[in-house]
Amino acid sequence: MMGHAGMAATAVRYLRSVGAPTSAAAQDPADRAAVPPRPALRAVREDERAPLDPADFRAVLGHFASGVTIITAPAPETAGADGAAAHGPAGFACQSFASLSLDPPLVTFMVARTSTTWPRIARAGVFCVNILGSGQGALCRAFAVSGADKFAGVTHTPAPVTGSPRLAGVPAWIDCAIQVVHTGGDHLIVVGRVAALGTDTEAAQAGPLLFHRGTFGRFST
C-alpha cells in the first residue's frame, strides 16, 4: 500500500517529467500574481454542523439497490503475531463494490476501518471478488457474521493468480492484487488491479442477488 508521502512523491516526479512547476517558487512571478490568495482556513464549529441522524443516513442510502459480493483472501503462508494462519482464509460480505477503471483494469470496494477481517486481507495483499447470485442469500449472511468459521461447509477453489478462495456456484469472480488503499471517514477505499476474472454461465442464468433497504431480492424483467 502506498502512503501519503509515497503518493506525493509520485505526483512530484510526474509533474517534473512533464515540465510543470512543483512549487510556488518555481512559477513565473506574473503567474503567481494572477493566482488569487488562498482563503483563510479554520475548523468547523460543532454548532455549524448540519444535524444528521446516522439512522436517517442509513435509511435514505438504503434506497440505493446494489449487488452483493463476498471478498476473500487466502490463508497466510506463515502465522502472524495474532496467529492468523490458524484461521485459514479470510472473507466478508460486501455490497460496496464497483468497477473503477478499464485501462488499467481496476475495481474497488469499501470496508469498515473496524473490520477484523480486513487486516488479514491487507496482509495477503490480494483478494477475490465473488459476485453472488440470487439464490445465495444464506451464503451472504454466513459471511456477514463476525467471529464465525465462515468457510465451514463452503466449497471453494483457489483463484488462478492469487490463490484467493473462489466460491463454488457464484455467477462471476474477479481475482485481484491490492493496488492502493485510501481513507474515507470510518471506511477504507480499497483499489485492486484485476489479474484474472471469469463467469459461470449456468450460475449466471439465475440472475444476481440484490440488496435493497435491508433485504435481499432478485432482478426480474
N, C-alpha and C positions, 0 to 999 in steps of 0.2 A: 504494500500500500504506500502511496506517495503522500508525505506530509505536506503541510502548507509551505514550508521552506523549500521543499523539492519542487513543488508546482510553481512557486515564484521564480526559482532559478531557471526552470524550463522556459517560462514565459520571457524572461530577460534574454536568454540565449536566442530565442526565436526573433525577438524584436531587433537584436543586434545583427542577426543574419540577414534581415531584410532592410537594414539601414535606418530603422526607426529609432528615435531618441528614447533612452530608458530612464531619463531623469529630467527634472526641470532645468538643471544646469546645462544639459546638452541641447536645449532648444534655442532657437534663434530669439534674441531679445524682442523682436517685433511680434513673434508668435506668442511669447509669454505675455505681452501686453494685451493681446487680443483675447486671452483666456480670462473669463470673469473670476473673481476671487471665490474661494470655497465658502459656503455658508458656515457659520459657527455651529458646532455640534454640541449637543447636551443629552443627558439621559432623559428618558421619558418618565414623568412622574406617575405614581400609581393612580392618582385621580384623573389622569389624562387617558388612561386605557379604556377602550370600549368594553363594557361588561359582556362577557361571553361565557355562558354555562357550558362546561365540557359535554354534558348530556345533550344539550341542544346541538352542539357542533357535531357530535356523533350521529344524532338523529337526522340532521339535514344532509350530511355527507353520505348517509346510508342510502339515499335515493339514487345514488350513482351505482348502477349494476356493474359487476365485474366478473371476470372469470376467476377460477381458483387454481392455485398451484401448490405443490409441495417441493420445497427447496431441500436438496440433500447434499451431503458431503461424505467422503469416505472416512473410515476409521483411521486415526493416525498410525504411522508405522511404529512409533515409539510412544510410550506414555509420557504425558506432560506432567507438570507439577501437581495437577489435580487428579492424576490417574485417568486421564480421558480415554486412553486406549482400552480400558476395561469396559467402556460404554459402547464400543462398536461405532457404527456410522452415526451421523447426525442428520436431523431433518426437522422441519417445521412447516405448518400450513401457512400459506402466504397468498393474499389477494392483491397486494400492491406490487404487481409485476407488470412490466411493459417492455415492448421493443423500443430501442433508443436510436440506433444508427444502422444503416445498411452498409456503408463503406467507411470505416471497417464495421463488421457485424458486431453490434453491441446490444446488450439487454440490461435492464435494471430492475432491482427490487428494493423495497424498503423493509427495515427490520428495527424493532424497538431497541433502544440502547440498553434496556434492562434484560433483554433476551439472554437466557442461559445457553441457548443453542448456538447463537451467533459466534461466540469466541472459538468454538470448535470448528465452525466453517471457516472463520478467518485464519486459523492455524493451518487448515488444509490448503487454503489458497485457491480452491476450486469448488465448483458446485454444479449440480444438475437441476434444471427446472423441469419438474414433472407436471404437465398440464392435465388436469383432471377431467374425466368425462362425467356425463350426467348421472351415472349410477354409482359414483364414488364418493358420495357424501359421508358415508361411515368412515372411509379411509381418511378423509379430510379431518373429521372430528378426532380420530385417533392421533393424528399428528398435531392437533391443536392443544393436546393435553401436556402440561409441563410435568417433567419428572418421571413419566412412564416409559416403559420399553416400547417405543413407537414402532419398531421394526418387528416386533413379535408376531409371527404368523404371516408376515408380508413378504411375498415373493419379489425378489429383485435381482438384477444382474448388473455388472459394472458397465458404466458408460464407456464408450470406446477409447476416449482420450484421457480423461481424468480419473476414471475408476469410480466416480461417484455413483451411488445407487440409482439405477434406472428402474422404476417401479413397474411391475407387470400390469398390463391392461390399460395403461394411460394412452390417450389418443396421440400425444406428441411429447417429445422431450428435447431439451437443449443442454448440451454439455459445454461448460464454460470455465474459464480461468478468471479470477478476480483481477480487474484492471485498475480500479481506483475506488476509494470509499470517501464519501463526503458526509459532513454532519448536516442534519436537518432538524433542528429543535430536539425533541425527545426521540428521534429516529435517526438511523443511518441510511444513506443512499448508496447502495452497492451497485457498481457498474461491472458487468462481466463481458469478457470478449469470447465470442462463440467459437468453439473449436470443432464441434460436430453437432448434428441435430437430425431428427427423424420423426416419422409418424407411423402409427399403426392404423392402416386403412379400415380394418374391421372394427376396432375400438372407436374410431372417429365417427362411424356411422350413427352411433347413439347420440351424438351431439355433446356440447360442452356442459360442464357443471357451472351454474351461475350463482352468484351471491347477491342478494338484494334485501335491504332492510332487516338484516339479521337472520334471514332464512335462505335455504338453498332452493333453486329452481332449475328449469331447463328451457332451452330455446325451442320454439315451435313456429312453423310457418302457416 
